[in-house]
Amino acid sequence: MTSLEKLGYAKDKKLLIIHADDAGLSHSENRATIHSLKNGFVNSYSIMVPCPWFYEMALFAKEYPQIDNGIHLTLTCEWENYKFGPVLPVSEVPSLVDENGHFFKKRELLRKNANPEEVEKELRAQIEKALKFGLRPTHIDSHMYSVGSHLDFFKIYKNLGKEFELPTLINRQLLEHVGMDSEKCIDANDFVIDQTYVGEYHYFQQGKLADFYTSVLENLVAGVNLILIHPAFDDNEMKGVTVNHPNFGSAWRQIDVDYFTNEQNKAKLKENNIELITWQTIKRVL
């Protein structure tokens, strides 16, 4: 059964979630995410529980429970001068951190060093912290899709989704992007996002990131689709967070904000017969 059939839609229906990753990463990220949700056509976001600005975004989630929000399960920290680590004491999950107690910068280091039992322990702690705070998440997904670093980690991710009755972001393109064999990761009963679209660095480098988003909307195919964006303001805070990291850097994130709060761009949804859905729609059929 296809994802559209599971949701009860006709096979030619074009469904789309426009999702903001990395809420909680910084104050700039939070402000821009809230702006995009309130004044644009972004309709979903997920929060990084281990990050310093989790609390601010969690308060927003509690104030606006009608807006789709998930938990952005976090096992890596890619930034040069901005660091964070697990919600659990480092002594409980030592294989997940570097010599300074911070998450590893790259998935490869996570794959090489992390103990699956400690991965499960930390991911569970992140979910439980969000629930204890009073959040009602609609789904779980993964920062840098690091849960795809190892087949054991991915199984943990899926099992946690089942245990907490939360949809999990499962997608073949993302799995292949992080070097996993999707056939080994996906089971027949899994709800799979048919197509996931994420901007690539060469579009940004050539000044064509907005053109990429327009192309996605104008050429969207039937199925359950997901656009992943990373809204933040190109301000001093975000420049500091993303120093020496132009890929998904502050300038990139400002483009995401500008594009997905533009009314002309929003009109492309209707022009191309695209229906926005949320993870809440998916959650109802699982």
BASE-931823 format. One line per 3 residues: number of its first residue (from 1); their letters; for each residue x, y, z of C-alpha. Coordinates in Angstrom, 1 decimal. Example, Ala and Ser with C-alpha at 12.3 -4.5 7.8 and 13.67 -1.06 7.14 Angstrom:
<rs>
1 = AS = 12.3 -4.5 7.8 ~ 13.7 -1.1 7.1
</rs>
This chain:
<rs>
1 = MTS = 0.0 0.0 0.0 ~ 1.4 3.4 -0.9 ~ 1.7 6.3 1.5
4 = LEK = -1.2 8.1 -0.3 ~ -3.4 5.0 0.0 ~ -2.6 4.8 3.7
7 = LGY = -3.8 8.4 4.1 ~ -6.9 7.8 2.0 ~ -6.0 10.0 -0.9
10 = AKD = -6.3 9.4 -4.6 ~ -3.1 8.2 -6.4 ~ -2.6 11.5 -8.2
13 = KKL = -2.8 13.8 -5.1 ~ 0.2 16.0 -4.4 ~ 0.7 16.4 -0.7
16 = LII = 3.4 18.4 1.0 ~ 4.8 19.2 4.4 ~ 7.0 22.3 4.6
19 = HAD = 9.1 21.6 7.6 ~ 11.6 23.8 9.6 ~ 14.4 21.9 11.2
22 = DAG = 16.7 23.0 14.1 ~ 14.2 25.0 16.3 ~ 15.9 25.4 19.7
25 = LSH = 19.4 25.7 18.1 ~ 19.6 29.5 18.8 ~ 17.5 32.5 19.6
28 = SEN = 17.8 33.6 15.9 ~ 16.6 30.2 14.8 ~ 13.6 30.3 17.1
31 = RAT = 12.6 33.9 16.1 ~ 12.8 33.0 12.4 ~ 11.0 29.7 12.8
34 = IHS = 8.1 31.4 14.7 ~ 8.0 34.2 12.0 ~ 7.9 31.6 9.2
37 = LKN = 5.1 29.6 11.0 ~ 3.0 32.7 11.8 ~ 3.6 34.8 8.7
40 = GFV = 4.6 32.3 6.0 ~ 3.6 28.9 4.7 ~ 5.8 26.7 6.8
43 = NSY = 3.5 24.3 8.6 ~ 5.7 22.1 10.7 ~ 8.9 22.3 12.8
46 = SIM = 10.9 20.2 15.2 ~ 12.9 21.1 18.3 ~ 16.4 20.2 19.3
49 = VPC = 16.0 19.2 23.0 ~ 19.7 19.3 24.0 ~ 20.3 22.8 22.7
52 = PWF = 20.5 26.0 24.9 ~ 17.4 27.6 23.3 ~ 15.1 24.6 23.7
55 = YEM = 13.2 26.2 26.5 ~ 12.2 29.3 24.5 ~ 10.9 27.2 21.6
58 = ALF = 9.2 24.7 23.9 ~ 7.2 27.6 25.5 ~ 6.0 28.5 22.0
61 = AKE = 5.0 24.9 21.3 ~ 2.9 24.9 24.5 ~ 1.3 28.2 23.6
64 = YPQ = 0.5 27.1 20.1 ~ -0.2 23.3 20.3 ~ -2.2 23.4 17.1
67 = IDN = 0.9 24.0 15.1 ~ 2.7 20.8 14.0 ~ 5.8 20.2 16.1
70 = GIH = 8.2 17.3 16.5 ~ 11.3 16.3 18.3 ~ 14.5 16.8 16.3
73 = LTL = 16.5 13.9 17.9 ~ 20.1 15.1 18.1 ~ 23.3 13.1 18.3
76 = TCE = 25.7 15.4 16.4 ~ 26.9 19.0 16.7 ~ 28.5 20.2 13.4
79 = WEN = 29.5 23.8 14.4 ~ 33.0 25.1 14.9 ~ 32.6 27.4 17.9
82 = YKF = 29.1 26.5 19.2 ~ 28.9 23.3 21.1 ~ 26.3 21.2 23.0
85 = GPV = 26.1 17.6 24.2 ~ 23.6 15.1 25.6 ~ 20.8 15.8 27.9
88 = LPV = 22.0 12.9 30.1 ~ 25.1 13.2 32.2 ~ 28.2 12.5 30.1
91 = SEV = 29.1 9.7 32.5 ~ 26.0 7.8 31.4 ~ 26.6 8.1 27.6
94 = PSL = 30.4 8.5 27.2 ~ 30.5 6.9 23.8 ~ 28.4 9.7 22.3
97 = VDE = 30.8 12.6 23.1 ~ 34.3 13.9 22.3 ~ 37.0 14.6 24.9
100 = NGH = 35.2 17.8 25.9 ~ 31.8 16.2 26.5 ~ 30.2 17.5 23.2
103 = FFK = 28.5 15.6 20.5 ~ 30.7 14.6 17.6 ~ 30.8 16.9 14.6
106 = KRE = 30.3 14.2 11.9 ~ 28.1 11.2 11.5 ~ 31.2 9.1 10.7
109 = LLR = 32.6 9.7 14.2 ~ 29.2 8.9 15.7 ~ 29.1 5.6 13.7
112 = KNA = 32.6 4.7 14.8 ~ 32.3 5.5 18.5 ~ 28.7 5.3 19.7
115 = NPE = 27.4 2.4 21.6 ~ 23.8 1.5 20.5 ~ 22.7 1.1 24.1
118 = EVE = 23.8 4.6 24.9 ~ 22.2 5.9 21.7 ~ 18.9 4.4 22.8
121 = KEL = 19.4 5.8 26.3 ~ 20.0 9.4 25.1 ~ 17.3 9.5 22.4
124 = RAQ = 14.8 8.2 24.9 ~ 15.9 10.9 27.4 ~ 15.4 13.6 24.8
127 = IEK = 11.8 12.4 24.1 ~ 11.0 12.1 27.8 ~ 12.4 15.6 28.5
130 = ALK = 10.1 17.1 25.9 ~ 7.1 15.1 27.2 ~ 7.9 16.0 30.8
133 = FGL = 7.9 19.7 29.8 ~ 4.4 19.2 28.6 ~ 5.0 19.1 24.8
136 = RPT = 2.7 17.0 22.6 ~ 5.0 16.1 19.7 ~ 3.5 15.1 16.4
139 = HID = 6.5 13.1 15.2 ~ 10.2 12.5 15.6 ~ 12.9 13.2 13.1
142 = SHM = 16.7 13.5 13.3 ~ 19.3 16.2 13.2 ~ 21.7 15.5 10.2
145 = YSV = 19.7 12.3 9.9 ~ 22.3 10.9 12.3 ~ 20.0 8.0 13.3
148 = GSH = 20.9 6.7 9.9 ~ 24.6 6.5 10.8 ~ 24.2 2.8 11.6
151 = LDF = 21.5 0.2 11.1 ~ 21.3 -0.4 14.8 ~ 20.7 3.3 15.5
154 = FKI = 18.0 3.4 12.9 ~ 16.2 0.4 14.4 ~ 16.3 2.2 17.8
157 = YKN = 14.8 5.3 16.2 ~ 11.9 3.3 14.7 ~ 11.3 1.4 17.9
160 = LGK = 11.1 4.6 19.9 ~ 8.6 5.9 17.4 ~ 6.4 2.8 17.9
163 = EFE = 6.8 2.9 21.7 ~ 5.8 6.6 22.0 ~ 3.2 6.3 19.2
166 = LPT = 4.9 8.9 17.1 ~ 5.5 8.9 13.4 ~ 9.1 8.8 12.4
169 = LIN = 10.6 10.5 9.4 ~ 11.6 7.6 7.1 ~ 12.7 8.4 3.6
172 = RQL = 14.9 6.6 1.0 ~ 16.7 9.7 -0.2 ~ 17.8 10.7 3.3
175 = LEH = 19.0 7.1 4.1 ~ 21.0 7.0 0.9 ~ 22.4 10.4 1.6
178 = VGM = 23.9 9.2 4.9 ~ 25.2 6.0 3.3 ~ 22.6 3.5 4.3
181 = DSE = 20.9 0.8 2.3 ~ 17.3 1.8 2.4 ~ 16.2 -1.8 1.6
184 = KCI = 17.7 -2.9 4.9 ~ 16.1 0.0 6.9 ~ 12.6 0.1 5.6
187 = DAN = 9.9 -2.5 6.4 ~ 6.7 -3.1 4.6 ~ 4.6 -1.6 7.3
190 = DFV = 6.7 1.6 7.7 ~ 5.1 4.9 6.6 ~ 7.6 6.3 4.1
193 = IDQ = 7.8 9.9 2.9 ~ 7.9 9.5 -0.9 ~ 10.1 12.4 -1.7
196 = TYV = 12.2 14.7 0.5 ~ 13.7 17.9 -0.8 ~ 16.7 19.6 0.8
199 = GEY = 18.7 22.4 -0.8 ~ 22.2 21.5 -1.9 ~ 25.3 23.7 -1.4
202 = HYF = 25.9 24.3 -5.1 ~ 22.4 26.0 -5.4 ~ 23.3 28.3 -2.6
205 = QQG = 26.8 28.9 -4.0 ~ 25.4 29.9 -7.4 ~ 22.7 32.1 -5.8
208 = KLA = 20.0 29.7 -7.0 ~ 18.6 28.3 -3.7 ~ 15.3 30.2 -4.2
211 = DFY = 15.1 28.9 -7.8 ~ 15.5 25.3 -6.4 ~ 12.5 25.8 -4.1
214 = TSV = 10.5 27.2 -7.0 ~ 11.4 24.2 -9.2 ~ 10.3 21.8 -6.4
217 = LEN = 6.9 23.4 -6.1 ~ 6.4 23.7 -9.8 ~ 7.4 20.1 -10.5
220 = LVA = 6.1 18.3 -7.4 ~ 4.9 14.8 -8.2 ~ 2.0 12.9 -6.7
223 = GVN = 2.7 11.4 -3.3 ~ 3.6 12.5 0.2 ~ 6.4 15.1 -0.2
226 = LIL = 8.6 16.9 2.3 ~ 10.6 20.1 2.0 ~ 13.2 20.5 4.8
229 = IHP = 14.3 24.0 5.5 ~ 16.4 25.7 8.2 ~ 15.0 29.2 8.9
232 = AFD = 17.1 31.7 10.9 ~ 18.0 35.3 10.6 ~ 21.4 36.3 9.1
235 = DNE = 22.3 38.2 12.3 ~ 25.4 38.3 14.4 ~ 24.2 35.5 16.6
238 = MKG = 23.7 33.1 13.7 ~ 26.8 34.2 12.0 ~ 28.7 33.2 15.2
241 = VTV = 26.9 29.9 15.4 ~ 27.7 29.0 11.7 ~ 31.2 30.6 11.4
244 = NHP = 33.2 28.9 8.6 ~ 30.2 26.8 7.7 ~ 28.5 28.4 4.7
247 = NFG = 26.6 25.1 4.0 ~ 23.4 25.7 5.9 ~ 25.0 28.9 7.3
250 = SAW = 23.2 32.1 8.4 ~ 23.0 33.5 4.9 ~ 21.4 30.3 3.6
253 = RQI = 18.9 30.3 6.5 ~ 17.9 33.8 5.8 ~ 17.0 32.8 2.2
256 = DVD = 14.8 30.0 3.7 ~ 13.0 32.6 5.8 ~ 12.5 35.0 2.9
259 = YFT = 11.3 32.4 0.4 ~ 8.8 30.7 2.6 ~ 7.2 34.0 3.9
262 = NEQ = 6.7 35.4 0.4 ~ 3.0 35.5 -0.7 ~ 3.9 35.0 -4.4
265 = NKA = 5.7 31.9 -3.5 ~ 2.8 30.7 -1.3 ~ 0.5 31.2 -4.3
268 = KLK = 2.5 28.5 -6.2 ~ 0.8 25.9 -3.9 ~ -2.6 26.6 -5.4
271 = ENN = -1.2 27.1 -8.9 ~ 0.2 23.6 -8.8 ~ -2.6 21.9 -7.0
274 = IEL = -0.5 21.1 -3.9 ~ -2.3 20.4 -0.6 ~ -0.4 21.0 2.6
277 = ITW = -0.6 18.4 5.3 ~ 1.1 17.9 8.6 ~ 2.5 15.1 10.6
280 = QTI = -0.7 15.1 12.6 ~ -2.5 13.9 9.4 ~ 0.0 11.0 9.3
283 = KRV = -0.2 10.3 13.0 ~ -4.0 9.7 12.7 ~ -3.5 6.7 10.4
286 = L = -0.7 4.9 12.3
</rs>
